[in-house]
Amino acid sequence: MVAQILGTVIAVVYLGGGLFHLWAITSGRLDVYQAFDDAAIGVYQASWSGLVEPALPWIVVPVIVWEWTLGVLMLGRGRAARLGQLGGAAWNLLLAPFDPPWLGCVALAAVHLWLATRTFGRAV
């Protein structure tokens, strides 16, 4: 029961994150992404400001699709839910270097991995 509720909450956060990105891109508020390079370390900071920021409109749309896909999968059952949780773990580990001290992303990845071991017999 706890895993089902936690999985649902996390799925809703991913769906909401996609909505946030959609708002940012459609309202022209790409400045909300600039904080990432302020917090990132070394090569990640350089890659964010040099590669990601100039291409933000082209990068944010796949991120929206990715987060919505993960959220929908997490709301599913069986393999779909497991795949969504594993994708969420991978996503958070990818984002970890942009979020020192990495604790939040690594902790969330661990929660995703734990949820991936749970059995979700029915969709929410």
DSSP file (Angstrom, degrees, kcal/mol; ACC not computed):
  #  RESIDUE AA STRUCTURE BP1 BP2  ACC     N-H-->O    O-->H-N    N-H-->O    O-->H-N    TCO  KAPPA ALPHA  PHI   PSI    X-CA   Y-CA   Z-CA
    1    1 A M     >        0   0    0      0, 0.0     4,-2.3     0, 0.0     5,-0.2   0.000 360.0 360.0 360.0 -44.4    0.0    0.0    0.0
    2    2 A V  H  >  +     0   0    0      1,-0.2     4,-3.0     2,-0.2     5,-0.2   0.919 360.0  50.0 -62.1 -43.5    2.8    2.5    0.9
    3    3 A A  H  > S+     0   0    0      1,-0.2     4,-2.9     2,-0.2    -1,-0.2   0.902 109.7  51.2 -62.7 -40.9    4.6    1.6   -2.4
    4    4 A Q  H  > S+     0   0    0      2,-0.2     4,-2.0     1,-0.2    -1,-0.2   0.925 113.7  43.6 -62.4 -45.6    1.4    2.1   -4.4
    5    5 A I  H  X S+     0   0    0     -4,-2.3     4,-2.6     2,-0.2    -2,-0.2   0.939 116.0  47.2 -66.2 -47.2    0.8    5.6   -2.8
    6    6 A L  H  X S+     0   0    0     -4,-3.0     4,-2.6     1,-0.2     5,-0.2   0.914 112.0  50.7 -61.6 -43.1    4.5    6.6   -3.1
    7    7 A G  H  X S+     0   0    0     -4,-2.9     4,-2.1    -5,-0.2    -1,-0.2   0.886 111.3  48.7 -61.3 -39.3    4.6    5.4   -6.7
    8    8 A T  H  X S+     0   0    0     -4,-2.0     4,-2.4    -5,-0.2    -2,-0.2   0.917 110.9  49.7 -66.9 -44.3    1.4    7.4   -7.5
    9    9 A V  H  X S+     0   0    0     -4,-2.6     4,-2.0     1,-0.2    -2,-0.2   0.931 112.4  47.3 -61.0 -45.5    2.7   10.6   -5.9
   10   10 A I  H  X S+     0   0    0     -4,-2.6     4,-2.1     1,-0.2    -1,-0.2   0.901 110.4  52.8 -64.3 -39.9    6.0   10.3   -7.8
   11   11 A A  H  X S+     0   0    0     -4,-2.1     4,-2.3     1,-0.2    -1,-0.2   0.913 108.7  49.9 -60.4 -42.7    4.1    9.7  -11.1
   12   12 A V  H  X S+     0   0    0     -4,-2.4     4,-2.7     1,-0.2    -1,-0.2   0.869 107.5  54.6 -64.9 -36.2    2.0   12.8  -10.5
   13   13 A V  H  X S+     0   0    0     -4,-2.0     4,-2.5     2,-0.2    -1,-0.2   0.913 108.6  48.6 -63.0 -41.8    5.2   14.8   -9.8
   14   14 A Y  H  X S+     0   0    0     -4,-2.1     4,-2.1     2,-0.2    -2,-0.2   0.918 111.9  48.4 -64.1 -42.7    6.6   13.6  -13.2
   15   15 A L  H  X S+     0   0    0     -4,-2.3     4,-1.6     1,-0.2    -2,-0.2   0.909 113.6  47.8 -63.6 -41.0    3.4   14.6  -15.0
   16   16 A G  H  X S+     0   0    0     -4,-2.7     4,-2.4     2,-0.2    -2,-0.2   0.861 107.4  56.2 -66.5 -36.2    3.5   18.0  -13.2
   17   17 A G  H  X S+     0   0    0     -4,-2.5     4,-2.5     1,-0.2    -2,-0.2   0.902 105.4  51.7 -61.7 -40.4    7.1   18.4  -14.2
   18   18 A G  H  X S+     0   0    0     -4,-2.1     4,-2.3     1,-0.2    -1,-0.2   0.896 109.2  50.4 -61.6 -39.8    6.1   18.0  -17.8
   19   19 A L  H  X S+     0   0    0     -4,-1.6     4,-2.6     2,-0.2    -2,-0.2   0.888 108.6  52.4 -64.7 -38.8    3.5   20.6  -17.4
   20   20 A F  H  X S+     0   0    0     -4,-2.4     4,-2.7     2,-0.2    -2,-0.2   0.939 110.6  47.1 -61.4 -46.3    6.0   23.0  -15.8
   21   21 A H  H  X S+     0   0    0     -4,-2.5     4,-2.5     1,-0.2     5,-0.2   0.899 111.0  52.1 -62.1 -40.0    8.4   22.5  -18.8
   22   22 A L  H  X S+     0   0    0     -4,-2.3     4,-2.4     1,-0.2     5,-0.2   0.921 110.9  47.6 -61.9 -43.9    5.5   23.0  -21.2
   23   23 A W  H  X S+     0   0    0     -4,-2.6     4,-2.3     1,-0.2     6,-0.3   0.936 111.9  50.2 -60.1 -46.7    4.6   26.3  -19.4
   24   24 A A  H  <>S+     0   0    0     -4,-2.7     5,-1.8     1,-0.2     4,-0.4   0.902 114.8  42.8 -60.7 -42.3    8.3   27.4  -19.5
   25   25 A I  H  <5S+     0   0    0     -4,-2.5     3,-0.4     1,-0.2    -1,-0.2   0.885 117.3  44.7 -74.9 -37.9    8.7   26.7  -23.2
   26   26 A T  H  <5S+     0   0    0     -4,-2.4    -2,-0.2    -5,-0.2    -1,-0.2   0.777 115.9  46.2 -79.4 -24.5    5.3   28.2  -24.3
   27   27 A S  T  <5S-     0   0    0     -4,-2.3    -1,-0.2    -5,-0.2    -2,-0.2   0.450 110.8-118.1 -94.5   0.0    5.6   31.3  -22.1
   28   28 A G  T   5 +     0   0    0     -4,-0.4     2,-0.9    -3,-0.4     3,-0.3   0.725  68.3 140.2  73.6  20.3    9.2   32.0  -23.2
   29   29 A R    > < +     0   0    0     -5,-1.8     3,-1.6    -6,-0.3     4,-0.1  -0.328   8.2 140.8 -93.3  51.9   10.5   31.6  -19.6
   30   30 A L  G >   +     0   0    0     -2,-0.9     3,-1.7     1,-0.3     4,-0.2   0.639  55.1  82.4 -68.4 -12.7   13.7   29.7  -20.6
   31   31 A D  G >  S+     0   0    0     -3,-0.3     3,-1.5     1,-0.3     4,-0.4   0.733  73.5  74.6 -63.3 -21.4   15.5   31.7  -17.9
   32   32 A V  G <  S+     0   0    0     -3,-1.6     3,-0.4     1,-0.3    -1,-0.3   0.710  92.0  56.4 -65.1 -17.2   14.2   29.2  -15.3
   33   33 A Y  G X  S+     0   0    0     -3,-1.7     3,-1.2     1,-0.2     4,-0.5   0.563  83.4  83.8 -89.5  -9.4   16.7   26.7  -16.6
   34   34 A Q  T X> S+     0   0    0     -3,-1.5     4,-0.8     1,-0.3     3,-0.6   0.765  76.4  69.4 -67.4 -24.5   19.7   29.0  -16.0
   35   35 A A  H 3> S+     0   0    0     -3,-0.4     4,-1.5    -4,-0.4    -1,-0.3   0.759  85.6  71.4 -64.8 -23.4   20.0   27.9  -12.4
   36   36 A F  H <> S+     0   0    0     -3,-1.2     4,-1.7     1,-0.2     3,-0.3   0.918  97.9  45.8 -61.4 -43.5   21.1   24.5  -13.5
   37   37 A D  H <4 S+     0   0    0     -3,-0.6    -1,-0.2    -4,-0.5    -2,-0.2   0.749 107.2  60.0 -74.6 -19.5   24.5   25.7  -14.7
   38   38 A D  H  < S+     0   0    0     -4,-0.8    -1,-0.2    -3,-0.2    -2,-0.2   0.865 114.5  35.0 -69.5 -35.1   25.0   27.7  -11.5
   39   39 A A  H  < S+     0   0    0     -4,-1.5    -2,-0.2    -3,-0.3    -1,-0.2   0.692  98.3 100.1 -92.2 -20.8   24.7   24.6   -9.4
   40   40 A A     <  -     0   0    0     -4,-1.7     2,-0.3    -5,-0.2    58,-0.2  -0.161  69.0-121.5 -68.7 161.1   26.4   22.1  -11.7
   41   41 A I    >>  -     0   0    0     56,-1.1     3,-1.8     4,-0.0     4,-1.1  -0.781  49.0 -55.1-105.4 148.9   30.0   21.0  -11.3
   42   42 A G  H >> S+     0   0    0     -2,-0.3     4,-1.8     1,-0.3     3,-0.6   0.182 125.2  15.5  33.9-115.4   33.0   21.3  -13.7
   43   43 A V  H 3> S+     0   0    0      1,-0.3     4,-2.6     2,-0.2    -1,-0.3   0.787 125.7  58.5 -62.1 -29.3   32.4   19.8  -17.1
   44   44 A Y  H <> S+     0   0    0     -3,-1.8     4,-2.4     2,-0.2    -1,-0.3   0.883 104.7  50.3 -68.5 -37.3   28.6   19.6  -16.5
   45   45 A Q  H <X S+     0   0    0     -4,-1.1     4,-2.3    -3,-0.6     5,-0.3   0.928 112.9  46.2 -65.1 -44.3   28.5   23.4  -15.9
   46   46 A A  H  X S+     0   0    0     -4,-1.8     4,-2.4     1,-0.2     5,-0.3   0.906 114.0  47.9 -65.3 -41.7   30.4   24.0  -19.1
   47   47 A S  H  X>S+     0   0    0     -4,-2.6     4,-2.6     2,-0.2     5,-1.7   0.881 111.2  51.4 -68.4 -35.7   28.3   21.6  -21.1
   48   48 A W  I  <>S+     0   0    0     -4,-2.4     5,-3.0     3,-0.2     4,-0.2   0.967 117.7  36.3 -64.1 -51.1   25.0   23.0  -19.7
   49   49 A S  I  <5S+     0   0    0     -4,-2.3    -2,-0.2     3,-0.2    -1,-0.2   0.833 126.3  39.2 -73.2 -30.3   25.9   26.6  -20.6
   50   50 A G  I  <5S+     0   0    0     -4,-2.4    -3,-0.2    -5,-0.3    -2,-0.2   0.831 133.4  13.4 -88.7 -32.8   27.7   25.7  -23.9
   51   51 A L  I  X5S+     0   0    0     -4,-2.6     4,-0.6    -5,-0.3    -3,-0.2   0.805 127.2  40.9-111.4 -44.7   25.5   23.0  -25.3
   52   52 A V  I >4<S+     0   0    0     -5,-1.7     3,-1.1    -4,-0.2     4,-0.2   0.962 109.0  53.0 -78.3 -52.5   22.2   22.7  -23.5
   53   53 A E  G >4<S+     0   0    0     -5,-3.0     3,-1.3     1,-0.3    -1,-0.2   0.884 107.9  50.7 -55.8 -43.8   21.2   26.4  -23.0
   54   54 A P  G 34 S+     0   0    0      0, 0.0    -1,-0.3     0, 0.0    -2,-0.2   0.797 118.5  39.7 -64.6 -23.5   21.5   27.4  -26.7
   55   55 A A  G XX S+     0   0    0     -3,-1.1     4,-1.6    -4,-0.6     3,-1.2   0.178  78.0 124.1-108.1  16.6   19.4   24.4  -27.7
   56   56 A L  H <> S+     0   0    0     -3,-1.3     4,-3.1     1,-0.3     3,-0.4   0.856  70.1  54.1 -50.4 -46.8   16.8   24.6  -24.9
   57   57 A P  H 3> S+     0   0    0      0, 0.0     4,-0.8     0, 0.0    -1,-0.3   0.867 113.8  43.6 -58.9 -32.2   13.7   24.8  -27.1
   58   58 A W  H <4 S+     0   0    0     -3,-1.2    -2,-0.2     2,-0.1    -3,-0.1   0.722 118.4  44.2 -83.3 -22.0   14.8   21.6  -28.9
   59   59 A I  H  X S+     0   0    0     -4,-1.6     4,-1.5    -3,-0.4    -3,-0.2   0.835 105.5  58.9 -89.7 -36.7   15.8   19.8  -25.7
   60   60 A V  H  X S+     0   0    0     -4,-3.1     4,-2.6    -5,-0.2     5,-0.2   0.869  98.0  59.7 -66.2 -37.2   12.8   20.7  -23.5
   61   61 A V  H  X S+     0   0    0     -4,-0.8     4,-2.1    -5,-0.3    -1,-0.2   0.940 107.6  44.3 -60.6 -48.0   10.2   19.1  -25.8
   62   62 A P  H  > S+     0   0    0      0, 0.0     4,-2.8     0, 0.0    -1,-0.2   0.855 111.2  55.8 -63.7 -30.6   11.7   15.6  -25.6
   63   63 A V  H  X S+     0   0    0     -4,-1.5     4,-3.0     2,-0.2     5,-0.3   0.915 106.6  50.1 -64.9 -41.7   12.1   16.1  -21.8
   64   64 A I  H  X S+     0   0    0     -4,-2.6     4,-2.5     2,-0.2     5,-0.2   0.953 113.1  45.5 -58.8 -49.4    8.3   16.8  -21.6
   65   65 A V  H  X S+     0   0    0     -4,-2.1     4,-2.4     1,-0.2    -2,-0.2   0.908 113.9  50.3 -60.9 -42.5    7.6   13.7  -23.6
   66   66 A W  H  X S+     0   0    0     -4,-2.8     4,-2.7     2,-0.2    -2,-0.2   0.940 112.5  44.9 -62.3 -49.1   10.1   11.7  -21.4
   67   67 A E  H  X S+     0   0    0     -4,-3.0     4,-2.5     1,-0.2    -2,-0.2   0.889 114.7  48.2 -66.7 -38.5    8.6   12.9  -18.1
   68   68 A W  H  X S+     0   0    0     -4,-2.5     4,-2.5    -5,-0.3    -1,-0.2   0.894 111.4  51.1 -66.8 -38.6    5.0   12.3  -19.2
   69   69 A T  H  X S+     0   0    0     -4,-2.4     4,-2.7    -5,-0.2    -2,-0.2   0.940 111.6  47.0 -62.6 -46.8    6.0    8.8  -20.5
   70   70 A L  H  X S+     0   0    0     -4,-2.7     4,-2.9     1,-0.2    -2,-0.2   0.932 112.1  50.8 -60.2 -45.3    7.6    7.9  -17.2
   71   71 A G  H  X S+     0   0    0     -4,-2.5     4,-1.4     1,-0.2    -2,-0.2   0.913 112.1  45.9 -59.8 -44.5    4.6    9.3  -15.3
   72   72 A V  H  < S+     0   0    0     -4,-2.5     4,-0.4     2,-0.2    -1,-0.2   0.916 113.4  49.6 -65.8 -43.0    2.1    7.3  -17.3
   73   73 A L  H >< S+     0   0    0     -4,-2.7     3,-1.6     1,-0.2    -2,-0.2   0.922 108.2  53.5 -61.5 -43.0    4.2    4.1  -17.1
   74   74 A M  H 3< S+     0   0    0     -4,-2.9    -1,-0.2     1,-0.3    -2,-0.2   0.811 105.4  54.3 -62.8 -29.1    4.5    4.6  -13.3
   75   75 A L  T 3< S+     0   0    0     -4,-1.4    49,-1.8    -5,-0.2    -1,-0.3   0.560 100.5  80.9 -80.0  -7.4    0.7    4.8  -13.1
   76   76 A G  S <  S-     0   0    0     -3,-1.6     2,-0.3    -4,-0.4    48,-0.2   0.157  80.5-110.3 -79.2-159.2    0.5    1.5  -14.9
   77   77 A R    >>  -     0   0    0     44,-0.1     3,-1.3    46,-0.1     4,-0.6  -0.881  65.5  -7.2-133.4 166.1    0.9   -2.0  -13.5
   78   78 A G  H 3> S+     0   0    0     42,-2.7     4,-2.2    -2,-0.3     5,-0.2  -0.194 129.0   2.5  55.7-128.6    3.4   -4.8  -13.7
   79   79 A R  H 3> S+     0   0    0      1,-0.2     4,-3.0     2,-0.2    -1,-0.3   0.852 131.4  57.3 -61.6 -36.9    6.1   -4.3  -16.2
   80   80 A A  H <> S+     0   0    0     -3,-1.3     4,-2.5     2,-0.2    -1,-0.2   0.947 109.1  44.7 -60.5 -48.2    5.0   -0.9  -17.2
   81   81 A A  H  X S+     0   0    0     -4,-0.6     4,-2.3     1,-0.2    -1,-0.2   0.912 114.5  49.6 -62.2 -42.4    5.2    0.4  -13.7
   82   82 A R  H  X S+     0   0    0     -4,-2.2     4,-2.6     2,-0.2    -2,-0.2   0.922 110.9  49.3 -62.8 -44.3    8.6   -1.3  -13.2
   83   83 A L  H  X S+     0   0    0     -4,-3.0     4,-2.6     1,-0.2    -1,-0.2   0.902 110.1  51.6 -62.5 -41.5    9.9    0.2  -16.5
   84   84 A G  H  X S+     0   0    0     -4,-2.5     4,-2.2    -5,-0.2    -1,-0.2   0.908 111.2  47.6 -61.2 -42.3    8.7    3.7  -15.4
   85   85 A Q  H  X S+     0   0    0     -4,-2.3     4,-2.2     2,-0.2    -2,-0.2   0.901 112.2  48.6 -67.2 -40.9   10.5    3.4  -12.1
   86   86 A L  H  X S+     0   0    0     -4,-2.6     4,-2.4     2,-0.2    -2,-0.2   0.898 111.6  50.3 -66.0 -39.1   13.7    2.2  -13.7
   87   87 A G  H  X S+     0   0    0     -4,-2.6     4,-2.5    -5,-0.2    -2,-0.2   0.891 109.6  51.5 -63.5 -39.0   13.5    5.1  -16.2
   88   88 A G  H  X S+     0   0    0     -4,-2.2     4,-2.3     2,-0.2    -2,-0.2   0.887 108.8  50.7 -64.1 -39.3   13.0    7.5  -13.3
   89   89 A A  H  X S+     0   0    0     -4,-2.2     4,-2.1     2,-0.2    -2,-0.2   0.939 112.2  46.6 -63.0 -46.4   16.0    6.1  -11.5
   90   90 A A  H  X S+     0   0    0     -4,-2.4     4,-2.1     1,-0.2    -2,-0.2   0.911 111.3  52.4 -61.9 -42.4   18.1    6.5  -14.6
   91   91 A W  H  X S+     0   0    0     -4,-2.5     4,-1.8     1,-0.2    -1,-0.2   0.911 110.4  47.2 -60.7 -44.8   16.8   10.0  -15.2
   92   92 A N  H  X S+     0   0    0     -4,-2.3     4,-1.3     1,-0.2    -1,-0.2   0.861 110.6  51.3 -68.8 -35.3   17.7   11.1  -11.6
   93   93 A L  H  < S+     0   0    0     -4,-2.1    -1,-0.2     1,-0.2    -2,-0.2   0.862 109.4  51.6 -68.1 -33.9   21.2    9.6  -11.8
   94   94 A L  H  < S+     0   0    0     -4,-2.1    -2,-0.2     1,-0.2    -1,-0.2   0.876 113.9  43.8 -66.3 -37.6   21.7   11.5  -15.1
   95   95 A L  H >< S+     0   0    0     -4,-1.8     3,-2.1     1,-0.2     4,-0.3   0.668  89.2  91.8 -81.1 -17.1   20.6   14.8  -13.4
   96   96 A A  G >< S+     0   0    0     -4,-1.3     3,-2.2     1,-0.3     6,-0.2   0.842  78.6  57.3 -51.2 -44.0   22.6   14.2  -10.2
   97   97 A P  G 3  S+     0   0    0      0, 0.0   -56,-1.1     0, 0.0    -1,-0.3   0.718 104.3  55.1 -64.3 -16.0   25.7   16.1  -11.3
   98   98 A F  G <  S+     0   0    0     -3,-2.1    -2,-0.2     1,-0.2   -59,-0.2   0.434 105.1  56.9 -90.7   1.1   23.6   19.2  -11.9
   99   99 A D  S X  S-     0   0    0     -3,-2.2     3,-3.1    -4,-0.3     6,-0.3  -0.472  90.5-138.1-133.3  62.0   22.3   19.1   -8.3
  100  100 A P  T 3  S+     0   0    0      0, 0.0   -60,-0.0     0, 0.0    -2,-0.0  -0.341  90.8  33.2 -58.7 144.0   25.2   19.2   -5.8
  101  101 A P  T 3  S-     0   0    0      0, 0.0    -5,-0.1     0, 0.0    -3,-0.0  -0.877  93.1-145.1 -85.5  27.7   25.5   17.6   -3.3
  102  102 A W    <>  +     0   0    0     -3,-3.1     4,-2.7    -6,-0.2     5,-0.3   0.289  64.6 118.7  73.7 -10.3   23.6   15.1   -5.5
  103  103 A L  H  >  +     0   0    0      1,-0.2     4,-2.8     2,-0.2     5,-0.2   0.887  69.6  50.4 -57.7 -45.3   21.8   13.7   -2.4
  104  104 A G  H  > S+     0   0    0     -5,-0.3     4,-2.3     2,-0.2    -1,-0.2   0.937 115.1  41.7 -60.6 -48.9   18.3   14.6   -3.6
  105  105 A C  H  > S+     0   0    0     -6,-0.3     4,-2.4     2,-0.2    -1,-0.2   0.904 116.6  48.1 -67.2 -41.5   18.7   12.9   -7.0
  106  106 A V  H  X S+     0   0    0     -4,-2.7     4,-2.0     2,-0.2    -2,-0.2   0.901 112.2  49.9 -66.9 -40.2   20.5    9.9   -5.7
  107  107 A A  H  X S+     0   0    0     -4,-2.8     4,-2.0    -5,-0.3    -2,-0.2   0.916 112.0  47.6 -63.9 -42.6   17.9    9.5   -2.9
  108  108 A L  H  X S+     0   0    0     -4,-2.3     4,-2.6    -5,-0.2    -2,-0.2   0.883 109.3  53.7 -67.0 -37.0   15.1    9.7   -5.4
  109  109 A A  H  X S+     0   0    0     -4,-2.4     4,-2.4     1,-0.2    -1,-0.2   0.901 108.1  51.0 -61.4 -39.6   16.9    7.2   -7.7
  110  110 A A  H  X S+     0   0    0     -4,-2.0     4,-2.4     2,-0.2    -2,-0.2   0.896 109.2  50.0 -64.6 -40.1   17.1    4.8   -4.7
  111  111 A V  H  X S+     0   0    0     -4,-2.0     4,-2.8     2,-0.2    -2,-0.2   0.923 110.1  51.0 -63.5 -43.7   13.4    5.2   -4.1
  112  112 A H  H  X S+     0   0    0     -4,-2.6     4,-2.0     1,-0.2    -2,-0.2   0.919 110.3  49.1 -58.1 -44.4   12.7    4.5   -7.8
  113  113 A L  H  X S+     0   0    0     -4,-2.4     4,-0.7     2,-0.2    -1,-0.2   0.900 111.4  49.2 -65.2 -39.3   14.8    1.3   -7.6
  114  114 A W  H >< S+     0   0    0     -4,-2.4     3,-1.2     1,-0.2     4,-0.4   0.933 111.3  49.3 -62.9 -44.9   13.0    0.2   -4.5
  115  115 A L  H >< S+     0   0    0     -4,-2.8     3,-1.2     1,-0.3    -2,-0.2   0.829 102.2  63.1 -63.8 -31.0    9.6    0.8   -6.1
  116  116 A A  H 3< S+     0   0    0     -4,-2.0    -1,-0.3     1,-0.3    -2,-0.2   0.723 100.3  54.0 -66.1 -19.7   10.8   -1.1   -9.2
  117  117 A T  T << S+     0   0    0     -3,-1.2    -1,-0.3    -4,-0.7    -2,-0.2   0.567  93.6  90.7 -89.5  -8.8   11.1   -4.2   -6.9
  118  118 A R  S <  S-     0   0    0     -3,-1.2     2,-0.6    -4,-0.4   -36,-0.0  -0.449  78.8-120.4 -83.2 159.0    7.5   -3.8   -5.7
  119  119 A T        -     0   0    0     -2,-0.1     2,-0.7   -38,-0.0  -115,-0.1  -0.901  20.2-168.2-103.9 122.0    4.5   -5.5   -7.4
  120  120 A F        +     0   0    0     -2,-0.6   -42,-2.7     1,-0.1   -39,-0.2  -0.871   8.4 177.0-110.2  97.5    1.8   -3.3   -8.8
  121  121 A G        +     0   0    0     -2,-0.7     2,-0.4   -44,-0.2    -1,-0.1   0.650  64.6  32.4 -78.6 -15.9   -1.0   -5.6   -9.7
  122  122 A R  S    S-     0   0    0    -46,-0.2     2,-0.1   -44,-0.1    -1,-0.1  -0.992  82.6-110.1-142.3 150.7   -3.4   -2.9  -10.7
  123  123 A A              0   0    0     -2,-0.4   -47,-0.2     1,-0.1   -46,-0.1  -0.403 360.0 360.0 -73.7 154.5   -3.3    0.5  -12.3
  124  124 A V              0   0    0    -49,-1.8    -1,-0.1   -48,-0.2   -48,-0.1   0.458 360.0 360.0 -78.9 360.0   -4.0    3.6  -10.2
